[in-house]
Amino acid sequence: MLQKAVLSNYPNPERIGCPGRAALEQLAKMPDRIEALETADWEHVTHCSPCYAEYLQIIEPLRR
């Protein structure tokens, strides 16, 4: 339910302030994901539907 809310409630079609794919990949690859929670990039990802969707695509293969 939380994922659905982030994916739909924070549109950002112009991708204003987005940290970019490299930063999203860095967040996804952090061995201790708790570290990610303390970054400005993570704050953006959780308030930007396009970035969150891209982040989910990046972590999907890592979860397997």
MDAnalysis code that builds the backbone (N, CA, C; Angstrom):
import MDAnalysis as mda
import numpy as np

u = mda.Universe.empty(192, n_residues=64, atom_resindex=np.repeat(np.arange(64), 3), trajectory=True)
u.add_TopologyAttr("name", ["N", "CA", "C"] * 64)
u.add_TopologyAttr("resid", np.arange(1, 65))
u.add_TopologyAttr("resname", ["MET", "LEU", "GLN", "LYS", "ALA", "VAL", "LEU", "SER", "ASN", "TYR", "PRO", "ASN", "PRO", "GLU", "ARG", "ILE", "GLY", "CYS", "PRO", "GLY", "ARG", "ALA", "ALA", "LEU", "GLU", "GLN", "LEU", "ALA", "LYS", "MET", "PRO", "ASP", "ARG", "ILE", "GLU", "ALA", "LEU", "GLU", "THR", "ALA", "ASP", "TRP", "GLU", "HIS", "VAL", "THR", "HIS", "CYS", "SER", "PRO", "CYS", "TYR", "ALA", "GLU", "TYR", "LEU", "GLN", "ILE", "ILE", "GLU", "PRO", "LEU", "ARG", "ARG"])
u.atoms.positions = np.array([
    [0.833, -1.181, 0.000],
    [0.000, 0.000, 0.000],
    [0.888, 1.259, 0.000],
    [1.978, 1.216, 0.758],
    [2.887, 2.361, 0.800],
    [3.543, 2.589, -0.560],
    [3.990, 1.497, -1.202],
    [4.586, 1.629, -2.535],
    [3.618, 2.270, -3.510],
    [2.389, 1.830, -3.482],
    [1.376, 2.374, -4.387],
    [1.181, 3.871, -4.143],
    [1.191, 4.272, -2.883],
    [1.019, 5.690, -2.551],
    [2.179, 6.524, -3.081],
    [3.403, 6.058, -2.878],
    [4.566, 6.814, -3.366],
    [4.554, 6.866, -4.886],
    [4.175, 5.765, -5.525],
    [4.163, 5.715, -6.988],
    [3.105, 6.620, -7.614],
    [2.069, 6.954, -6.874],
    [0.994, 7.749, -7.478],
    [0.822, 9.154, -6.904],
    [1.317, 9.397, -5.721],
    [1.044, 10.674, -5.067],
    [2.099, 11.757, -5.258],
    [3.188, 11.442, -5.923],
    [4.272, 12.414, -6.083],
    [4.708, 12.534, -7.541],
    [3.834, 12.987, -8.417],
    [4.225, 13.123, -9.819],
    [5.328, 14.179, -9.970],
    [6.195, 13.929, -10.892],
    [7.285, 14.866, -11.174],
    [7.660, 14.662, -12.646],
    [6.746, 15.003, -13.563],
    [6.980, 14.696, -14.986],
    [8.219, 15.361, -15.574],
    [8.627, 16.495, -15.022],
    [9.827, 17.159, -15.542],
    [11.098, 16.638, -14.864],
    [10.925, 15.738, -13.891],
    [12.039, 15.139, -13.133],
    [12.907, 16.216, -12.476],
    [12.257, 17.217, -11.918],
    [12.949, 18.320, -11.249],
    [13.605, 17.813, -9.965],
    [14.904, 18.078, -9.842],
    [15.638, 17.704, -8.640],
    [16.032, 16.249, -8.546],
    [15.767, 15.473, -9.583],
    [16.068, 14.040, -9.548],
    [17.582, 13.809, -9.507],
    [18.032, 12.877, -8.666],
    [19.459, 12.657, -8.499],
    [20.123, 11.900, -9.647],
    [19.349, 11.247, -10.496],
    [19.912, 10.510, -11.629],
    [20.067, 9.025, -11.343],
    [20.212, 8.278, -12.414],
    [20.265, 6.819, -12.314],
    [21.447, 6.343, -11.467],
    [22.604, 6.947, -11.626],
    [23.780, 6.510, -10.867],
    [23.529, 6.604, -9.360],
    [22.904, 7.672, -8.927],
    [22.598, 7.833, -7.499],
    [21.578, 6.793, -7.043],
    [20.593, 6.504, -7.881],
    [19.601, 5.486, -7.530],
    [20.250, 4.112, -7.437],
    [21.155, 3.825, -8.353],
    [21.876, 2.546, -8.306],
    [22.730, 2.460, -7.048],
    [23.341, 3.556, -6.673],
    [24.152, 3.592, -5.448],
    [23.281, 3.287, -4.235],
    [22.115, 3.885, -4.162],
    [21.193, 3.618, -3.050],
    [20.785, 2.148, -3.026],
    [20.497, 1.600, -4.195],
    [20.035, 0.216, -4.277],
    [21.117, -0.780, -3.882],
    [22.360, -0.425, -4.110],
    [23.457, -1.356, -3.863],
    [24.084, -1.221, -2.480],
    [23.586, -0.296, -1.675],
    [24.130, -0.148, -0.321],
    [23.896, -1.445, 0.446],
    [24.980, -2.016, 0.992],
    [24.824, -3.288, 1.694],
    [23.899, -3.183, 2.900],
    [23.937, -2.068, 3.574],
    [23.047, -1.845, 4.704],
    [22.086, -0.743, 4.290],
    [20.902, -1.114, 3.850],
    [19.964, -0.138, 3.296],
    [19.563, 0.945, 4.295],
    [19.818, 0.713, 5.570],
    [19.539, 1.740, 6.574],
    [20.357, 2.983, 6.273],
    [21.573, 2.813, 5.742],
    [22.401, 3.959, 5.367],
    [21.681, 4.845, 4.359],
    [20.954, 4.231, 3.458],
    [20.257, 4.976, 2.409],
    [19.225, 5.931, 3.004],
    [18.613, 5.529, 4.086],
    [17.559, 6.343, 4.688],
    [18.059, 7.696, 5.168],
    [19.364, 7.810, 5.364],
    [19.932, 9.046, 5.894],
    [20.419, 9.996, 4.800],
    [20.193, 9.677, 3.538],
    [20.710, 10.514, 2.458],
    [19.632, 11.439, 1.895],
    [20.085, 12.572, 1.364],
    [19.161, 13.506, 0.716],
    [18.553, 12.870, -0.523],
    [19.330, 12.023, -1.216],
    [18.797, 11.356, -2.404],
    [17.619, 10.461, -2.027],
    [17.729, 9.748, -0.918],
    [16.623, 8.870, -0.505],
    [15.385, 9.697, -0.169],
    [15.573, 10.821, 0.469],
    [14.455, 11.720, 0.777],
    [13.745, 12.115, -0.518],
    [14.525, 12.408, -1.559],
    [13.932, 12.764, -2.846],
    [13.180, 11.567, -3.432],
    [13.805, 10.405, -3.426],
    [13.203, 9.200, -4.024],
    [11.843, 8.905, -3.402],
    [11.727, 9.093, -2.107],
    [10.463, 8.785, -1.431],
    [9.399, 9.857, -1.637],
    [9.770, 10.933, -2.346],
    [8.808, 12.001, -2.638],
    [8.780, 12.336, -4.128],
    [9.145, 11.364, -4.951],
    [9.161, 11.536, -6.409],
    [8.761, 10.205, -7.043],
    [7.561, 10.143, -7.564],
    [7.063, 8.893, -8.145],
    [7.966, 8.333, -9.238],
    [8.463, 9.140, -10.187],
    [9.325, 8.582, -11.225],
    [10.626, 7.988, -10.658],
    [11.236, 8.669, -9.702],
    [12.470, 8.144, -9.112],
    [12.196, 6.860, -8.330],
    [11.096, 6.826, -7.620],
    [10.767, 5.626, -6.845],
    [10.516, 4.447, -7.776],
    [9.820, 4.681, -8.877],
    [9.574, 3.613, -9.847],
    [10.894, 3.108, -10.433],
    [11.794, 4.034, -10.752],
    [13.096, 3.644, -11.292],
    [13.898, 2.873, -10.246],
    [13.860, 3.311, -9.006],
    [14.549, 2.619, -7.913],
    [14.024, 1.190, -7.774],
    [12.708, 1.022, -7.836],
    [12.134, -0.322, -7.728],
    [12.602, -1.218, -8.872],
    [12.732, -0.657, -10.066],
    [13.243, -1.433, -11.202],
    [14.691, -1.859, -10.961],
    [15.475, -0.999, -10.362],
    [16.886, -1.307, -10.095],
    [17.024, -2.390, -9.044],
    [16.227, -2.330, -7.977],
    [16.405, -3.299, -6.896],
    [15.772, -4.657, -7.178],
    [14.860, -4.723, -8.141],
    [14.194, -6.003, -8.429],
    [15.195, -7.138, -8.669],
    [16.148, -6.988, -9.573],
    [17.097, -8.081, -9.774],
    [17.996, -8.337, -8.564],
    [18.237, -7.318, -7.758],
    [19.076, -7.476, -6.569],
    [18.360, -8.274, -5.490],
    [17.047, -8.217, -5.480],
    [16.243, -8.948, -4.497],
    [16.251, -10.447, -4.764],
    [16.450, -10.827, -6.007],
    [16.415, -12.256, -6.361],
    [17.627, -12.960, -5.931],
])
